[in-house]
Amino acid sequence: MARKPIPPSVQTNVLVQSRRRCCICYGLNRDATLKAGQIAHVDNDSSNSAEDNLAFLCLEHHDEYDSRTSQRKGLTIGEVKQFRSELHDAIGKAFSLEVHFGNVTVPKEDPYAGQFIRIGTASDSADIKITPIEDGLEGSPRYAVTGFALWGRGREYGPNMGEMSFIGTLVDGEISYSHDARRDDEPHTVTLTFDGDRLFVTEENWIGTYGMNVHFMGEYQRAE
């Protein structure tokens, strides 16, 4: 059967609801980072472009979901729809948080929230914004962590740029997050350690995660 194009308005709704996050990545690993991907037909029927039959998947999971193998049990329609629902709920909560422009005012009752600027670097720069999420459990608060980094500001063709986005739990003054790396079997791990108005970021297996030579490691100072 010939593939029917998905109406533009339906495509827009799917992309906006997912914010280009893969629901399988989120459902299996709680990976909510931005992905290169495609809109998949959940029932594998390309003629059924009802919005409830569509989900944004990263390229790897789209290929895997469309494949059929007798060697192992594949993901079911019910699983993908459940993962999609969980992702949409998480995005709805994260993107309903207040957006700050300009200087950030940190609430006195939350010493971890705010905007942090990387210091002590000349050829690159980065900032990280940490926003509390109200659904965190008592004693285990959760935060939306977003960041933007540059490398090679003096390059002839402009700097390389990268973005970071995840939701993590604060434990003993640290927020740590891991997900599958692009070029290795070892996961990429980023750890944020708070010390008053300073933030220290360490990463493991980061090469290729954000862009050539782009990373978020270093010491940060809270913005005034």
C-alpha positions as CSV (number, residue, x, y, z in Angstrom):
1,M,0.0,0.0,0.0
2,A,1.3,3.4,-1.0
3,R,2.6,5.6,1.9
4,K,0.3,8.5,2.5
5,P,1.9,11.8,3.7
6,I,1.1,12.9,7.2
7,P,-0.9,16.1,7.2
8,P,1.4,19.1,8.2
9,S,-0.9,20.0,11.1
10,V,-0.7,16.5,12.5
11,Q,3.1,16.4,12.1
12,T,3.4,19.7,14.0
13,N,1.3,18.4,16.9
14,V,3.4,15.3,17.2
15,L,6.7,17.3,17.1
16,V,5.5,19.9,19.6
17,Q,4.1,17.3,22.0
18,S,7.3,15.3,22.0
19,R,9.7,18.3,21.7
20,R,11.7,16.0,19.4
21,R,12.4,13.6,22.3
22,C,12.2,9.9,21.6
23,C,9.5,8.2,23.7
24,I,11.3,4.8,23.6
25,C,14.6,6.4,24.9
26,Y,12.5,8.0,27.6
27,G,10.4,4.9,28.4
28,L,13.4,2.6,28.7
29,N,16.2,4.8,30.1
30,R,14.5,8.1,31.1
31,D,16.6,9.7,28.4
32,A,14.9,13.0,27.6
33,T,17.6,14.6,25.4
34,L,16.9,16.1,22.1
35,K,17.2,13.6,19.2
36,A,17.5,13.4,15.5
37,G,14.6,11.3,14.5
38,Q,11.4,10.6,12.5
39,I,7.7,10.3,13.0
40,A,6.8,6.6,13.2
41,H,3.5,4.8,12.7
42,V,2.9,2.9,15.9
43,D,0.9,0.1,14.1
44,N,3.4,0.1,11.2
45,D,0.5,1.0,8.8
46,S,1.7,4.0,6.8
47,S,-1.8,4.7,5.7
48,N,-3.0,5.3,9.2
49,S,-1.9,8.8,10.1
50,A,-4.2,9.4,13.0
51,E,-2.4,11.4,15.6
52,D,-2.8,8.6,18.2
53,N,-1.0,6.2,15.8
54,L,2.1,8.5,15.6
55,A,5.2,8.9,17.8
56,F,8.5,10.7,17.4
57,L,11.4,8.2,17.6
58,C,15.1,8.6,17.3
59,L,16.6,7.1,14.2
60,E,18.0,4.1,16.0
61,H,14.7,3.2,17.7
62,H,12.7,3.9,14.5
63,D,14.8,1.4,12.6
64,E,14.6,-1.1,15.5
65,Y,10.8,-0.7,15.9
66,D,10.1,-1.1,12.2
67,S,12.3,-4.3,12.0
68,R,10.9,-7.7,12.8
69,T,13.1,-10.5,14.3
70,S,12.5,-13.9,15.6
71,Q,15.5,-13.8,17.9
72,R,14.0,-11.6,20.6
73,K,10.8,-10.0,21.6
74,G,10.3,-6.6,20.0
75,L,8.6,-3.6,21.5
76,T,4.8,-3.8,21.5
77,I,2.3,-1.1,20.4
78,G,1.1,-0.9,24.0
79,E,4.6,-0.3,25.3
80,V,5.3,2.5,22.8
81,K,2.0,4.2,23.5
82,Q,2.6,4.0,27.3
83,F,6.1,5.4,26.8
84,R,4.7,8.2,24.7
85,S,2.2,9.1,27.4
86,E,4.9,9.1,30.0
87,L,7.1,11.4,27.9
88,H,4.3,13.8,27.1
89,D,3.4,14.0,30.8
90,A,7.0,14.8,31.7
91,I,7.4,17.4,28.9
92,G,4.1,19.0,30.0
93,K,5.5,19.5,33.5
94,A,9.0,20.5,32.5
95,F,7.9,23.1,29.8
96,S,5.3,24.6,32.1
97,L,8.0,25.9,34.4
98,E,8.6,29.6,34.4
99,V,11.0,30.8,31.7
100,H,13.6,33.4,32.8
101,F,15.1,36.1,30.5
102,G,18.1,38.2,31.5
103,N,19.2,37.9,35.1
104,V,18.0,35.0,37.1
105,T,16.6,35.5,40.6
106,V,17.3,32.4,42.7
107,P,14.6,31.7,45.4
108,K,16.2,31.7,48.9
109,E,14.5,28.5,49.7
110,D,16.3,26.6,46.9
111,P,20.1,27.1,46.8
112,Y,20.5,24.8,43.8
113,A,18.2,26.5,41.3
114,G,19.5,29.3,39.0
115,Q,21.8,30.0,36.1
116,F,25.5,29.2,36.2
117,I,28.3,30.5,33.9
118,R,31.5,28.6,33.2
119,I,34.6,30.5,34.3
120,G,38.3,30.3,33.6
121,T,38.0,29.5,29.8
122,A,39.2,31.5,26.9
123,S,38.3,29.8,23.7
124,D,35.0,28.3,24.8
125,S,32.0,29.2,27.0
126,A,29.0,27.5,28.6
127,D,26.1,28.2,30.8
128,I,23.7,25.9,32.6
129,K,20.3,26.6,33.9
130,I,18.8,24.5,36.7
131,T,15.0,24.7,37.3
132,P,13.1,22.9,40.1
133,I,10.4,20.5,39.1
134,E,7.5,20.3,41.5
135,D,6.9,16.6,41.1
136,G,10.1,15.6,43.0
137,L,9.6,13.4,46.0
138,E,10.3,14.8,49.5
139,G,14.0,14.4,50.2
140,S,14.8,13.7,46.5
141,P,14.0,16.9,44.6
142,R,14.2,16.8,40.8
143,Y,15.5,19.5,38.5
144,A,15.4,20.3,34.8
145,V,19.0,20.9,33.6
146,T,19.5,22.7,30.3
147,G,22.8,24.1,29.0
148,F,24.4,25.7,25.9
149,A,28.1,25.4,25.2
150,L,30.5,26.8,22.5
151,W,33.9,25.7,21.4
152,G,36.3,27.7,19.2
153,R,34.8,31.1,19.2
154,G,37.8,32.4,17.1
155,R,37.4,29.9,14.3
156,E,37.1,31.3,10.8
157,Y,33.7,29.6,10.2
158,G,32.3,30.1,13.7
159,P,32.3,28.0,16.8
160,N,30.9,24.5,17.3
161,M,27.8,24.6,19.5
162,G,26.1,22.0,21.6
163,E,23.1,21.7,23.9
164,M,22.4,19.7,27.0
165,S,18.9,18.8,28.4
166,F,17.8,16.3,31.0
167,I,15.9,15.9,34.2
168,G,17.8,14.6,37.2
169,T,17.4,14.0,40.9
170,L,19.5,15.8,43.6
171,V,21.3,13.4,45.9
172,D,23.8,14.6,48.5
173,G,24.4,17.8,46.7
174,E,24.9,16.2,43.3
175,I,22.8,15.7,40.1
176,S,24.1,12.8,37.9
177,Y,22.7,11.7,34.6
178,S,23.7,8.9,32.2
179,H,22.6,7.8,28.8
180,D,24.0,5.7,25.9
181,A,26.9,7.5,24.1
182,R,26.9,7.8,20.4
183,R,30.3,6.2,19.6
184,D,31.0,3.7,22.4
185,D,29.5,1.0,24.4
186,E,30.1,3.0,27.6
187,P,27.4,5.4,28.6
188,H,28.0,9.2,28.7
189,T,27.7,10.5,32.2
190,V,27.5,14.0,33.5
191,T,27.7,15.0,37.2
192,L,26.9,18.4,38.7
193,T,28.3,19.0,42.1
194,F,27.2,22.1,44.0
195,D,29.3,24.1,46.4
196,G,27.6,27.3,47.5
197,D,27.5,29.6,44.5
198,R,29.9,27.4,42.6
199,L,29.0,24.4,40.4
200,F,31.5,21.8,39.2
201,V,30.7,19.7,36.2
202,T,32.5,16.5,35.3
203,E,31.8,14.2,32.3
204,E,32.8,10.7,31.2
205,N,32.8,9.4,27.6
206,W,31.6,12.8,26.3
207,I,33.4,12.9,22.9
208,G,30.8,13.2,20.1
209,T,27.9,13.9,22.5
210,Y,27.4,17.6,21.8
211,G,29.6,18.3,18.8
212,M,33.3,18.3,18.0
213,N,35.3,19.4,21.1
214,V,32.1,20.7,22.8
215,H,31.7,19.8,26.4
216,F,30.3,21.2,29.7
217,M,33.1,20.2,32.1
218,G,34.6,22.9,34.3
219,E,33.8,25.3,37.1
220,Y,30.8,27.5,37.1
221,Q,29.8,30.6,39.0
222,R,26.1,31.4,39.8
223,A,24.8,34.4,37.7
224,E,23.8,37.5,39.7
